[in-house]
């Protein structure tokens, strides 16, 4: 849209079906977004209009709400779904506080998708070989790229907590500062967009797939969550003596009740389950624990004022609005119904069947399809539309024969 048109307040409209466009570019049948495929209005959030610092030409980006022409938020909008969950907390005098930890890989350009990704050639003329996890000098070979990433984050007002090299080859992680859930979802979205745009300028490829490399840890988007009183800002997960509260237990109980139903929202792609099927630090379970990274729900070591729940299931490929909405909605379900969690686990443990989660996209979509809880929290229109779009993607995946099948099965009698 032209800057002149935007500043004049010209309304920007878009077909409803675009909100269900699948990742290959196609659409499910029109019945999932209204048979007429009428328009939605895109209304810019005045707090989320940004000049793009990496662009050589003056350009801006505005994060918009997708609203029906009658004024209410579209039920197909993931940002709208998150705003609705936040409003339900506000009605109880509570405000969620979240933070996201996003992992990603920086690769050389990959022009042939049949070939594996490779780390880029650094300033020393060599490719990283995978021995740089948590090293203070591990990003030196990519210093020009990261210098521009930091500068662009500052220009967009994206405060960062920590930035580090992760376990994988040329894999990195950023921790965004905790705050309002909608703000953090916007910031996570902006950061992923920023990464890819700046990488292109530097002849690099940033990949936010959940599992881009075999035999290497995948990329997560852990979500840290706490609740405070809207009026006082007090963390309601801790009492005056610093001990866990009933609301803390119920929040965990709600997450445990919803994680299997919502797995397809946290792990939305076929590749998501490559990460979860190799569960090193990527637990595919609804167990909870104090500071145990093998649990899907981890309670990090902290002071009582910072007591929080970390949902370790979402991958870097998850929609931040939807993943945060689903996690908070499950916790609120537990509070509203006073659900009690299972006992906490510690050390090495076997996951009971009742706390195991779907391990393929097909199984996750089937679980979501049967979920009355998902329909109660997100509405039939959203759940059915999401299922239709993701089923198209799964069908497209099964339309291809992989190199593994040709390599291993072709010689079989």
C-alpha positions in Angstrom: 0.0 0.0 0.0 1.3 3.5 -0.7 2.3 5.6 2.3 -0.1 8.3 1.1 -3.0 5.8 1.1 -2.1 4.5 4.5 -1.8 8.0 6.1 -5.1 9.0 4.5 -6.8 6.1 6.4 -7.7 4.2 3.3 -9.2 0.8 4.3 -7.2 -2.2 3.2 -9.4 -5.3 2.5 -8.4 -8.9 1.9 -10.3 -12.1 1.1 -11.2 -14.2 4.2 -9.7 -17.3 2.6 -6.2 -15.9 2.8 -6.2 -16.7 6.5 -6.5 -20.4 5.6 -4.0 -20.4 2.8 -1.7 -23.4 3.2 2.1 -23.2 3.0 2.1 -24.4 -0.6 -0.1 -21.5 -1.6 -3.4 -23.4 -2.1 -6.7 -23.1 -0.3 -9.2 -25.5 1.3 -12.8 -25.5 0.0 -14.6 -22.2 0.3 -17.0 -23.6 2.8 -14.3 -23.3 5.5 -14.1 -19.5 5.1 -17.6 -18.6 4.0 -18.8 -19.7 0.6 -18.8 -16.2 -0.8 -15.1 -15.7 0.3 -16.0 -12.1 1.3 -13.5 -9.5 2.5 -12.0 -8.8 5.8 -10.6 -5.4 6.9 -6.9 -5.2 7.8 -6.7 -2.6 10.7 -3.2 -1.6 11.6 -2.2 -1.7 15.3 -0.9 1.8 15.9 1.8 0.4 18.2 3.1 -1.9 15.6 3.9 0.3 12.6 7.6 0.1 11.8 10.1 1.6 9.3 12.1 -1.3 8.0 15.8 -0.5 8.8 17.2 -3.2 6.4 15.4 -1.8 3.3 17.4 0.4 0.9 14.2 2.1 -0.1 11.9 3.8 2.5 9.5 1.0 3.5 7.3 0.3 6.5 5.5 -2.7 7.9 2.2 -2.5 9.9 1.0 -5.5 11.9 -2.8 -5.6 11.4 -5.8 -7.2 13.0 -8.0 -9.1 10.5 -11.6 -7.9 11.3 -14.9 -8.7 9.8 -16.5 -5.7 7.9 -19.1 -5.6 10.7 -16.3 -4.7 13.2 -15.6 -7.8 15.2 -12.4 -9.8 15.0 -12.4 -12.6 12.5 -12.5 -16.1 14.2 -9.9 -17.2 11.6 -7.3 -14.7 12.9 -4.7 -16.2 15.1 -3.9 -12.7 16.5 -7.5 -12.2 17.2 -7.6 -15.6 19.0 -4.7 -14.5 21.3 -6.4 -11.2 22.1 -9.6 -13.1 23.1 -7.7 -15.3 25.5 -6.0 -12.3 27.0 -9.4 -10.6 27.5 -10.7 -13.7 29.3 -7.9 -13.4 31.8 -8.6 -9.7 32.2 -12.2 -10.5 33.1 -10.8 -12.4 36.1 -8.5 -9.5 37.1 -5.4 -11.4 35.7 -2.8 -10.5 33.1 -0.5 -13.2 31.6 3.2 -12.5 31.3 5.1 -14.4 28.7 8.6 -14.7 27.1 9.7 -16.6 24.0 13.0 -18.3 23.4 13.5 -18.8 19.6 16.1 -21.0 18.1 17.2 -20.8 14.4 19.9 -21.9 12.0 22.0 -19.8 9.8 23.0 -21.6 6.6 24.7 -21.0 3.2 22.2 -20.5 0.3 20.5 -23.8 -0.5 19.5 -23.7 -4.2 18.9 -27.5 -4.5 16.3 -28.7 -1.9 17.4 -32.3 -2.5 20.8 -31.5 -0.8 21.3 -31.0 2.9 21.8 -27.5 4.4 25.4 -26.4 5.0 26.7 -23.9 7.4 28.0 -20.7 5.8 31.7 -19.9 5.2 32.8 -17.6 7.9 35.3 -14.8 8.0 38.0 -17.3 8.6 37.2 -19.0 5.3 35.9 -22.2 7.0 32.5 -23.8 7.7 31.6 -24.4 11.3 31.9 -28.0 12.3 29.6 -28.1 15.3 32.0 -27.6 18.2 30.9 -24.1 19.1 27.9 -24.6 21.4 27.7 -21.7 24.0 31.1 -20.4 22.9 31.8 -16.7 23.4 33.4 -16.5 20.0 31.0 -18.8 18.1 29.3 -16.1 16.0 32.6 -14.2 15.1 32.5 -15.8 11.6 29.1 -14.2 11.1 29.9 -10.9 12.8 28.6 -8.6 10.0 25.3 -10.4 9.8 24.7 -10.4 13.6 25.8 -6.8 13.9 23.1 -5.8 11.5 20.6 -8.0 13.2 21.3 -6.3 16.6 21.1 -2.8 14.9 17.8 -3.7 13.2 16.3 -5.1 16.5 17.2 -1.8 18.2 15.6 0.2 15.4 12.4 -1.9 15.6 12.3 -1.6 19.4 12.9 -5.3 20.0 14.6 -5.7 23.4 16.7 -8.8 23.7 17.7 -10.6 26.8 20.3 -13.1 25.8 21.7 -14.3 22.5 23.8 -17.5 22.2 25.1 -20.2 20.0 23.0 -23.4 20.5 23.8 -27.1 20.3 23.4 -27.5 16.5 25.8 -26.6 13.7 25.4 -22.8 13.1 22.3 -22.8 15.4 21.6 -19.8 17.6 19.0 -18.8 20.2 17.5 -15.4 21.3 15.6 -14.9 24.4 13.1 -12.0 24.2 12.3 -10.0 27.3 9.1 -11.1 29.1 6.0 -8.9 28.8 2.4 -8.7 27.5 1.6 -11.8 25.4 0.3 -9.9 22.4 3.5 -7.7 22.4 5.7 -10.8 22.6 3.9 -12.5 19.8 4.3 -9.4 17.6 8.0 -9.2 18.6 8.6 -12.9 17.8 6.9 -12.5 14.4 8.9 -9.3 13.7 12.2 -11.0 14.7 11.7 -14.0 12.5 10.9 -11.6 9.5 13.9 -9.5 10.4 16.2 -12.5 10.5 15.3 -13.7 7.0 15.5 -10.3 5.4 18.9 -9.4 6.9 20.2 -12.8 6.0 19.3 -12.3 2.4 21.3 -9.0 2.4 24.4 -11.0 3.6 24.1 -13.9 1.2 22.8 -16.2 3.9 19.7 -18.3 4.6 18.0 -18.3 8.0 15.9 -21.4 8.6 13.2 -21.7 11.3 12.3 -25.3 10.5 11.9 -27.4 13.6 14.5 -30.0 12.4 16.5 -28.9 9.3 19.5 -31.2 10.0 19.6 -34.9 10.7 21.5 -36.1 13.8 21.4 -32.5 15.2 19.1 -30.9 17.8 16.1 -29.2 16.4 14.9 -25.6 17.0 12.3 -24.8 19.6 10.2 -21.8 20.6 9.9 -22.3 24.3 7.1 -20.2 25.9 7.6 -19.0 29.5 4.3 -18.1 31.3 3.3 -16.5 34.5 0.2 -14.7 35.8 0.0 -11.4 37.7 -2.9 -9.5 39.3 -3.9 -6.8 36.9 -4.1 -4.2 39.7 -1.1 -4.9 41.8 1.3 -6.8 39.4 1.7 -9.6 42.0 2.7 -13.0 40.6 -0.3 -15.2 41.6 1.7 -18.4 41.2 3.4 -17.6 44.5 1.7 -16.8 47.9 2.9 -14.4 50.5 5.2 -17.0 52.0 6.8 -17.7 48.6 5.1 -21.1 48.1 3.3 -22.3 45.0 -0.4 -21.5 45.0 -3.5 -23.5 44.0 -3.7 -21.3 40.8 -0.2 -22.4 39.9 -1.2 -26.0 40.2 -4.4 -25.5 38.2 -2.5 -23.7 35.4 -0.2 -26.7 35.1 -3.2 -29.1 35.3 -4.9 -27.2 32.4 -1.7 -27.4 30.3 -1.6 -31.2 30.9 -5.2 -31.5 29.9 -4.8 -29.6 26.7 -1.3 -30.4 25.3 -2.2 -33.5 23.4 -5.3 -31.9 21.9 -3.3 -28.8 20.9 -0.1 -30.6 19.7 -1.0 -29.7 16.1 -1.0 -26.0 17.1 2.4 -26.2 18.7 3.9 -28.5 16.1 2.2 -27.5 12.9 4.3 -29.2 10.1 5.4 -32.6 9.1 9.0 -31.6 9.9 7.9 -30.6 13.5 7.7 -34.3 14.5 11.3 -34.9 13.3 12.3 -32.7 16.2 9.9 -34.4 18.6 10.8 -38.0 17.6 14.4 -37.3 18.6 13.5 -35.9 22.0 16.9 -34.7 23.2 15.9 -31.5 25.0 12.6 -31.6 22.9 10.3 -33.5 25.1 7.1 -34.9 23.5 5.2 -35.3 26.7 2.9 -33.5 29.1 4.9 -34.3 32.2 5.9 -31.5 34.5 9.0 -31.1 36.6 11.1 -28.6 38.5 14.1 -27.7 36.3 14.1 -30.9 34.3 14.5 -30.4 30.5 13.1 -33.8 29.7 9.7 -32.7 30.8 7.3 -30.9 28.4 6.4 -28.5 31.2 9.4 -27.3 33.1 9.4 -25.0 36.1 12.7 -23.1 35.9 14.7 -22.5 39.0 13.7 -19.0 40.1 12.7 -16.7 43.0 9.0 -16.9 44.0 8.3 -13.6 42.3 9.5 -15.0 39.0 7.8 -18.4 39.3 6.6 -19.5 35.9 5.8 -22.4 33.6 7.9 -23.2 30.5 6.1 -24.9 27.7 8.8 -26.7 25.8 6.7 -28.3 23.1 6.4 -25.6 20.5 8.9 -25.6 17.7 10.5 -22.6 16.0 8.1 -23.2 13.1 5.0 -22.6 15.2 2.8 -19.5 14.7 3.7 -17.4 17.8 0.2 -16.0 18.1 -1.4 -19.4 18.0 1.1 -21.2 20.2 0.9 -18.5 22.9 -2.9 -18.4 22.7 -3.2 -22.2 22.9 -0.8 -22.4 25.9 -2.5 -19.7 27.8 -6.0 -21.0 26.9 -5.1 -24.4 28.3 -3.8 -22.9 31.5 -6.9 -20.8 31.9 -9.1 -23.9 31.4 -7.2 -25.5 34.3 -7.8 -22.5 36.5 -11.5 -22.2 35.6 -12.1 -25.9 36.3 -9.6 -26.3 39.2 -7.7 -29.1 37.5 -5.0 -30.8 39.5 -1.8 -31.8 37.8 -0.1 -35.2 38.1 2.8 -35.4 40.6 6.0 -33.7 39.4 8.7 -36.0 38.0 12.4 -35.7 38.5 15.5 -37.4 37.1 15.1 -40.0 34.4 11.6 -41.2 33.9 9.2 -43.2 31.7 6.4 -41.2 30.2 3.0 -42.7 31.1 0.6 -43.3 28.3 -1.8 -40.7 29.7 0.9 -38.0 29.3 2.3 -39.0 25.9 1.6 -36.8 22.9 0.9 -37.4 19.2 4.2 -38.2 17.4 3.1 -37.5 13.8 1.2 -34.7 12.1 -1.5 -37.1 11.1 -2.0 -38.3 14.7 -2.0 -34.7 16.0 -4.6 -33.6 13.4 -6.8 -36.6 14.3 -6.5 -35.7 18.0 -7.4 -32.0 17.2 -10.4 -33.2 15.1 -11.8 -35.1 18.1 -11.1 -32.3 20.6 -14.2 -30.8 22.2 -11.9 -28.6 24.3 -10.3 -27.0 21.2 -13.7 -26.2 19.7 -14.8 -24.7 23.0 -11.8 -22.5 23.3 -11.2 -21.5 19.7 -14.5 -22.1 18.0 -15.6 -24.6 15.4 -14.9 -22.3 12.5 -11.2 -21.9 13.4 -10.6 -25.5 14.3 -12.3 -26.9 11.2 -10.5 -24.4 8.9 -7.1 -25.1 10.5 -7.7 -28.8 10.0 -8.6 -28.3 6.4 -5.5 -26.3 5.6 -3.1 -28.6 7.5 -4.7 -31.7 5.9 -3.9 -30.2 2.5 -0.3 -29.8 3.5 -0.1 -33.4 4.8 -1.6 -34.7 1.6 0.9 -32.7 -0.4 3.8 -34.2 1.6 2.5 -37.7 0.9 2.3 -36.9 -2.8 6.2 -37.0 -2.9 8.6 -39.9 -2.7 11.6 -39.1 -0.5 15.3 -39.8 -1.2 15.3 -42.3 1.7 12.6 -44.3 0.1 14.4 -44.5 -3.3 17.7 -45.2 -1.6 16.6 -47.9 0.8 13.5 -49.5 -0.7 14.2 -49.6 -4.4 16.5 -52.6 -4.0 14.0 -54.6 -2.0 12.5 -57.7 -3.7 
